[in-house]
């Protein structure tokens, strides 16, 4: 689709088919629209860590968004007040999970950390040919730092190929300071209606699944099944031990017609959390790979799970989201996962 020769014969600019378009919303927030002639499109929010807000495939929404979003970052507001929904909300970089208080310093940490309040900078976009395939990449920087404190630096790259209903996110997080720094990152991918609907299923090659707490335990037998919206539904969270293949973990949320697959490099990202929230109006599910469980920095340290980046140390994370366009693609995905044991 759209070979180099075809494009040269019919167009003067490859951005007709693929690229990232930058703009500013009426509320002053920056926005970047991504497209690649595949039916897949999404919007990035530079002022919210270059996370993903709306996302569609052939005009159908893939995610849930909150009222009035996108909401500008506000360091005085709580995380839940700032939650845009959207296809990706990154959690971290020092803390991911419930709010807690550091037992040594007394520092209060909000739910899921500061990342969603951070502004991306040094953004660069380039669209180019790799052989016969047109590729577009957006690269940006995000920092979480404090004078005399942490000095974490992230370089984030989104990569699209023309005609391919998928994209890759590559994050490289480096400790640029001179002291060890706690490091938690969790990718809060949020799926909504009509992909998530009554009868939808989570496909996962999981060796085991555990509930977060007693509130989720009654739903353990049906963790993979999604019901119609209900009133006053209490969220349920499950932890999966996902079997890797070629160093990558994989899950997919599917219905009878199409699905969304997530593959991630498990080198530094061994955990996977499933968040189910089938509450009326707040109908959304999180697919959440991370280098941590969403337990917060204090609990992670106490449980021996807290990752620490040494001075100059860097970890790289790769996430790939792909559309499963029909029942045949879903069946092939299910067969692949079942073959993992």
ChimeraX attribute file (.defattr): number of C-alpha atoms within 10 A of each C-alpha:
attribute: neighborCount
match mode: 1-to-1
recipient: residues
	/A:1	12
	/A:2	16
	/A:3	14
	/A:4	15
	/A:5	9
	/A:6	10
	/A:7	16
	/A:8	12
	/A:9	9
	/A:10	9
	/A:11	11
	/A:12	9
	/A:13	10
	/A:14	19
	/A:15	16
	/A:16	12
	/A:17	16
	/A:18	23
	/A:19	27
	/A:20	24
	/A:21	14
	/A:22	15
	/A:23	12
	/A:24	11
	/A:25	9
	/A:26	7
	/A:27	9
	/A:28	10
	/A:29	16
	/A:30	18
	/A:31	22
	/A:32	20
	/A:33	18
	/A:34	24
	/A:35	24
	/A:36	24
	/A:37	17
	/A:38	18
	/A:39	16
	/A:40	23
	/A:41	22
	/A:42	19
	/A:43	22
	/A:44	25
	/A:45	24
	/A:46	22
	/A:47	22
	/A:48	27
	/A:49	25
	/A:50	30
	/A:51	23
	/A:52	26
	/A:53	26
	/A:54	22
	/A:55	23
	/A:56	15
	/A:57	16
	/A:58	9
	/A:59	10
	/A:60	13
	/A:61	20
	/A:62	25
	/A:63	26
	/A:64	24
	/A:65	23
	/A:66	16
	/A:67	10
	/A:68	7
	/A:69	14
	/A:70	22
	/A:71	16
	/A:72	17
	/A:73	20
	/A:74	13
	/A:75	12
	/A:76	6
	/A:77	11
	/A:78	14
	/A:79	20
	/A:80	11
	/A:81	11
	/A:82	19
	/A:83	17
	/A:84	25
	/A:85	26
	/A:86	28
	/A:87	28
	/A:88	23
	/A:89	25
	/A:90	24
	/A:91	23
	/A:92	25
	/A:93	25
	/A:94	23
	/A:95	29
	/A:96	30
	/A:97	24
	/A:98	16
	/A:99	18
	/A:100	18
	/A:101	14
	/A:102	13
	/A:103	9
	/A:104	7
	/A:105	7
	/A:106	9
	/A:107	10
	/A:108	11
	/A:109	20
	/A:110	19
	/A:111	20
	/A:112	28
	/A:113	24
	/A:114	22
	/A:115	23
	/A:116	26
	/A:117	18
	/A:118	18
	/A:119	19
	/A:120	21
	/A:121	16
	/A:122	9
	/A:123	15
	/A:124	11
	/A:125	15
	/A:126	12
	/A:127	18
	/A:128	15
	/A:129	14
	/A:130	10
	/A:131	9
	/A:132	11
	/A:133	14
	/A:134	23
	/A:135	20
	/A:136	22
	/A:137	21
	/A:138	20
	/A:139	20
	/A:140	20
	/A:141	21
	/A:142	23
	/A:143	20
	/A:144	19
	/A:145	15
	/A:146	9
	/A:147	6
	/A:148	9
	/A:149	13
	/A:150	21
	/A:151	19
	/A:152	24
	/A:153	19
	/A:154	22
	/A:155	19
	/A:156	23
	/A:157	20
	/A:158	21
	/A:159	19
	/A:160	23
	/A:161	24
	/A:162	22
	/A:163	19
	/A:164	15
	/A:165	20
	/A:166	22
	/A:167	19
	/A:168	19
	/A:169	18
	/A:170	19
	/A:171	19
	/A:172	15
	/A:173	23
	/A:174	21
	/A:175	25
	/A:176	19
	/A:177	19
	/A:178	13
	/A:179	14
	/A:180	17
	/A:181	21
	/A:182	17
	/A:183	23
	/A:184	27
	/A:185	28
	/A:186	26
	/A:187	23
	/A:188	24
	/A:189	24
	/A:190	24
	/A:191	27
	/A:192	22
	/A:193	16
	/A:194	16
	/A:195	22
	/A:196	27
	/A:197	20
	/A:198	15
	/A:199	13
	/A:200	22
	/A:201	21
	/A:202	21
	/A:203	20
	/A:204	22
	/A:205	23
	/A:206	20
	/A:207	11
	/A:208	10
	/A:209	17
	/A:210	15
	/A:211	19
	/A:212	19
	/A:213	11
	/A:214	9
	/A:215	12
	/A:216	17
	/A:217	16
	/A:218	12
	/A:219	16
	/A:220	15
	/A:221	9
	/A:222	11
	/A:223	21
	/A:224	16
	/A:225	16
	/A:226	20
	/A:227	15
	/A:228	13
	/A:229	17
	/A:230	14
	/A:231	10
	/A:232	10
	/A:233	14
	/A:234	13
	/A:235	14
	/A:236	22
	/A:237	23
	/A:238	19
	/A:239	19
	/A:240	19
	/A:241	17
	/A:242	23
	/A:243	19
	/A:244	18
	/A:245	15
	/A:246	7
	/A:247	11
	/A:248	18
	/A:249	25
	/A:250	25
	/A:251	22
	/A:252	24
	/A:253	24
	/A:254	25
	/A:255	21
	/A:256	12
	/A:257	14
	/A:258	19
	/A:259	25
	/A:260	21
	/A:261	21
	/A:262	21
	/A:263	19
	/A:264	25
	/A:265	21
	/A:266	24
	/A:267	14
	/A:268	16
	/A:269	21
	/A:270	21
	/A:271	19
	/A:272	27
	/A:273	26
	/A:274	23
	/A:275	20
	/A:276	25
	/A:277	22
	/A:278	25
	/A:279	17
	/A:280	13
	/A:281	12
	/A:282	18
	/A:283	22
	/A:284	26
	/A:285	26
	/A:286	22
	/A:287	23
	/A:288	25
	/A:289	29
	/A:290	24
	/A:291	22
	/A:292	27
	/A:293	24
	/A:294	27
	/A:295	20
	/A:296	26
	/A:297	30
	/A:298	19
	/A:299	17
	/A:300	19
	/A:301	14
	/A:302	9
	/A:303	10
	/A:304	8
	/A:305	15
	/A:306	20
	/A:307	18
	/A:308	15
	/A:309	20
	/A:310	17
	/A:311	16
	/A:312	13
	/A:313	14
	/A:314	15
	/A:315	14
	/A:316	16
	/A:317	19
	/A:318	19
	/A:319	20
	/A:320	17
	/A:321	18
	/A:322	17
	/A:323	23
	/A:324	22
	/A:325	15
	/A:326	14
	/A:327	15
	/A:328	12
	/A:329	15
	/A:330	24
	/A:331	12
	/A:332	12
	/A:333	19
	/A:334	17
	/A:335	11
	/A:336	13
	/A:337	20
	/A:338	13
	/A:339	8
	/A:340	14
	/A:341	9
